[in-house]
Amino acid sequence: MKHLLLVVLLLMAGSVFSQKDIQLKKKYQGYYEGEIPGYSVQSNGELHFVSSTKISITIGEDFVQVRVGKNEIMGSYEVMFKAEKYFLLDVDIEGQLANERIMVYKKGKKLSRDGMFPQPVTTLKKIKKKNR
């Protein structure tokens, strides 16, 4: 009887303290625009300069769409954690070796994207539908 009571208590404690999935509120979903600043890359001992380019990110209820120039990729995301000032999204894009990291700020209607090395961090601003 003692063992049964112990098992029941452990199961109840596990369910009470288990982490719930964090959902990104609808007000943070939407269309964001920005520009990846120019940067330099060293390849075969030569230094190459990559000019700046436009980037847009659309965050939906269960997807993320990233457009860099004329290239477009889509994937799903999971909210890794919710901090005091931002949400951190882990974006899984099929065929990409590493996941993208996107910080959606709670104030200022902006997000920050950590680019794949050597791309610099880019800040994007939320654009309303009527202004696209």
BELPEWO-V495945 format. One record per backbone hydrogen bond with DSSP energy under -0.5 kcal/mol. NH is the residue of the N-H (numbers start at 1). CO is the residue of the C=O. E is the energy in kcal/mol with one decimal. If there is no record, write none. Layout:
{{NH | CO | E} {NH | CO | E}}
This chain:
{{5 | 1 | -2.2} {6 | 2 | -2.2} {7 | 3 | -2.4} {8 | 4 | -2.3} {9 | 5 | -2.4} {10 | 6 | -2.3} {11 | 7 | -2.3} {12 | 8 | -2.3} {13 | 9 | -2.4} {14 | 10 | -2.3} {15 | 11 | -2.0} {16 | 12 | -2.0} {17 | 13 | -2.3} {18 | 14 | -0.7} {23 | 21 | -0.5} {25 | 23 | -0.6} {28 | 25 | -1.7} {29 | 25 | -0.6} {29 | 26 | -0.9} {30 | 59 | -1.7} {31 | 127 | -0.5} {32 | 57 | -2.8} {33 | 125 | -2.7} {34 | 55 | -2.4} {35 | 123 | -0.5} {36 | 53 | -2.9} {37 | 35 | -0.6} {39 | 50 | -2.0} {41 | 48 | -3.3} {43 | 41 | -0.6} {43 | 46 | -3.0} {46 | 43 | -2.1} {48 | 41 | -3.6} {48 | 46 | -0.6} {50 | 39 | -3.6} {51 | 49 | -0.5} {53 | 36 | -1.6} {55 | 34 | -2.3} {56 | 67 | -2.4} {57 | 32 | -2.4} {58 | 65 | -2.7} {59 | 30 | -2.8} {59 | 57 | -0.5} {60 | 58 | -0.6} {60 | 63 | -2.8} {64 | 75 | -2.7} {65 | 58 | -2.6} {66 | 73 | -3.0} {67 | 56 | -3.0} {68 | 66 | -0.5} {68 | 71 | -2.1} {69 | 54 | -2.1} {69 | 67 | -0.5} {71 | 68 | -2.1} {73 | 66 | -2.6} {75 | 64 | -2.1} {76 | 92 | -1.8} {78 | 90 | -1.5} {79 | 22 | -0.5} {80 | 78 | -0.8} {80 | 88 | -2.6} {81 | 88 | -0.9} {83 | 81 | -0.6} {83 | 86 | -2.9} {87 | 104 | -2.4} {88 | 81 | -2.4} {89 | 87 | -0.6} {89 | 102 | -3.5} {90 | 78 | -2.8} {91 | 89 | -0.6} {91 | 100 | -2.7} {92 | 76 | -2.7} {92 | 90 | -0.6} {93 | 91 | -0.7} {94 | 74 | -0.5} {94 | 92 | -0.5} {96 | 93 | -2.0} {100 | 91 | -2.1} {101 | 114 | -0.7} {102 | 89 | -1.9} {103 | 112 | -2.9} {104 | 87 | -2.5} {104 | 102 | -0.6} {105 | 103 | -0.7} {105 | 110 | -1.9} {106 | 85 | -2.5} {107 | 85 | -0.5} {111 | 124 | -2.3} {112 | 103 | -2.4} {113 | 122 | -2.9} {114 | 101 | -2.3} {115 | 113 | -0.8} {119 | 116 | -2.8} {122 | 113 | -2.2} {124 | 111 | -2.8} {125 | 33 | -2.9} {126 | 109 | -2.9} {127 | 31 | -2.9} {131 | 128 | -1.4} {132 | 129 | -1.4}}
